[in-house]
Amino acid sequence: PQTMRQQTVFVAGAEAQIGRHCRSLVGLYDTAGWWPAKSRFEVMAGAVLVQNTRWTNVVPALRALRQAGALQAQRLAGMPEVDVSELIRSAGCQTVKAKRLRSLATTVCSIGGVRRLAVLPTDSLRGRLLATHGVGFETADAILAFAFDRPVFIADGYARRWFTRMGLCQQPPRYGALKAAVEAALPAHCSQLRQLHAAIVLHGQQRCGKQPDCQRCGLRRNCRAGLTASRGSGR
């Protein structure tokens, strides 16, 4: 079934090019120190807080939670939502995210803590996360990759855009289809998949946004969108 999904995601012959393109992308960016955290639960909290905002807005919220002793699941689960909301104001949507953070903390506590979660098989752990209020596919996979060192690919909007513009996909694929296809096509090393995610996000922020900056992109000579832009400009 995974092979069938891979064939419907990538254009013909793209599987042989994916590794080369991904290595080229990772080589453009310094991904060292991506997603800094002092504990697994801090990564989990950050994955919720970064929803629909930038990391720069999350940093003050994490700092406030840390200072309040609330970056521990048991402590956070027992705090009133209004207090959590006040601490995370910088991350935006604080009322919604406070409820989601407490739900996540409750999930952690219900199984006996982060260490108990860490020994679960990846599919079981992902299922537990997805059953938690406010945790969707992208958040769950970010937690799996960065908190629990699992070899999963985060097929977020930046990734779907990049794979399509590079010409590896005919059209933007669905989250699950691209995740499965990339995991099948690339070596299942968690560090490589984390580096790839970080590079894709940086590339999306700096070069391949909604309006791509193809002329300054180091991948343009091997990118379908970049080649189209070059022809259009006469270069």
N, C-alpha and C positions, 0 to 999 in steps of 0.2 A: 504493500500500500504506500509506503514512503517513496519508493521509486516512481510510482505513478504520479504522486503529488509533485515530485521533483520535475518530471517531464512536462507537467502542465504549468509549472512556474517559469522555468528557464527556456529561452529560445534554443533552437537546435544548435548544438556544438558549444553552448555556453559553459557547460560543466567543466570543460577542459581549460577554460580561461579564468574561472572564478578565483582560484588560488593565486594566480599571477596578479590579477587586478587588486585583490585584497592586500597582498603584500606591498604593492605599489602605494596603495592608499595609506597603510599603516606607516610606511617609510616617510611620509610627508609630515607626520605629526609626532610630537613628544607626548606620549600617553603615560609617562611615569607619574606615579602619585595620583592617578585618576581615582576618584571616589575615596578620599581619605576618611578614615573612621577609626575609633579606638575599640570598638566592639562590634560583634555581629548584629546586636540589636540596634546599634546606632545606624548601621547600614540599612536595616529594615525600616527604621523611622524615616531616614532620609529618602528612601524610595517612595514613601507616601507623600512626604512634604514636597518633593520635586515635581509632583503631578501638576501640569499646566503652569509651570513657572520655571525660572532659571535657577541654577545652583547658587548663584550669588545671593538670592533671596532666602535660600534654605539655611545657609551658614549661620546667620544670626538666630534663627529659630532653634537650630540644634544647640547652639551655645547657651541659649536661655533654658532649654530643657536640661542640659547638662548641669548648669548652675543650680537648677531647682531639684537636682537628683532624680529627674524624671526620664533618664535614658536607661532605665531598668524596667522590664516588663511588669513586674509585680507592682512597683510604685506607680507607673503610668496607668495601669488598669484601674487602680483605686482612686485616681484623682478625678474631681469633678470636671466635666467637659468644659465648663466656662473657664476654669483655671488653665487647662491645657490650651484652650483657644487664645487666651491672652498671651501665653508664652510664645506661640507660633505665629503671631500676627504678621511678621515680615514675609512669611511664605505665601500669604494670600489665601482666600477661601478658608479662613481659619476655623470657622464653625464646622464646616464639612470635614476638614482634615483632622480636627480634634476628635470627632466621632470615629473617623477611620483609624486614627492612631490608637485609640482606646480599644477598638475592636481587634486590631492587630495584637496589642498587648494581651488581650484576653485569650486570643488563640494560642499565643506562646505559653501563657500560664496554664491553660487547660490541658496541655500535653506534658507539662512538667518542666518547662523552661527551654531555653535555646539549645542546650546540649542535647536534650531529647529530640528536638527537631532535627539537629545536625546528623543524627544517625539514621534518619528515615531515607528510604530509596527516593530517588529524584521524582518519580511519578507521584508517589504518595505525598511527598513534601509539597509538590506543586499543587496537588489537589487540596491539601489543607489550606494553603495560601489563597487559592482561588475561591474557597468557600468562605473566606473572611470578607466582611463588608468593606467595600472600597478598594479591594485588591483585584485588579484586572490582569490580563495576560502580560502586559509590559511590566507592571510593577512586580508581579510574581517572578518573572524571569530575571529581572534586575536583582531581586533578593537572592534567587538561586545562584546567579553568577557571581555576585560580589560579596554576599554574606556567607554563602555555603560552598563556594568553589565548585560549582557544578558546570559541566561543559554544555551550556545552553546559549543559543543566540537570541538576542533581543531584537526582534523584527519591528522596531518602532517606525514612526513616520519618516525619519531621516533615512533609515535603511531602505524602506520601500521606494522612496524617491531616488536614492543613489543607484540601486540595482536597476531601476527602470531607465534612468537617464544614461547609464553606462551602456545600455543596449543588451543587458543580460536577461531582462524580462521584457516582454512585449508591452505590458501594461502593469500598473502598480498591483502587486499580488496582495492577497489577504494575509493577515498576520500569521496565522498558523501554517499556511502553505509555505510562506517564505522561511519561517523558522525551521520547519522540517527539511526543506530543500537545502538550506545553507548547512545545517548540521550534518546532513548526509553527504554533502559535497566537500566539506573541509574536515581536516583532522580534528578529532574531538578532544582538543586540549583547552581546558578552561582559560588559561592565560592568553592563548591566541584569540579566542573568541571575545574575551574582555577587551583586549587591545583593539580588535576590529570594531567593536561597539564604540569605544572611546574615539577612535579615529573617524568613524562615520559621523558621530555627533559633532566633533570639532569641524569636520569638513562641511557639514550642513550649516553650521553657524557662520563659518568664515568664507566659504566659496559656493556651496551648493544649496542655497536657500530657495525660497519660493521664486525669487528672481536670481538665477545663477550668474556668477561672475566667471564665465568661461574663459575669458581672455587671460585671467591671472591664475587659472587652475593648472596645477602640475599634471593632471590626468587628461587634459583636453584632447591630446593626440590619439588617445585610445578610447575616447568617450563618444557615444553617438550624439549626445546633445552638444558636446564641445565641437565636434566636427561640423555639425549643422550650423552652429553659431559662427565658426570660422568662415564657412562658405558664404554665409549671409553678409559678413563684414568685408568679404573680398580678400581675406588673408589666407 
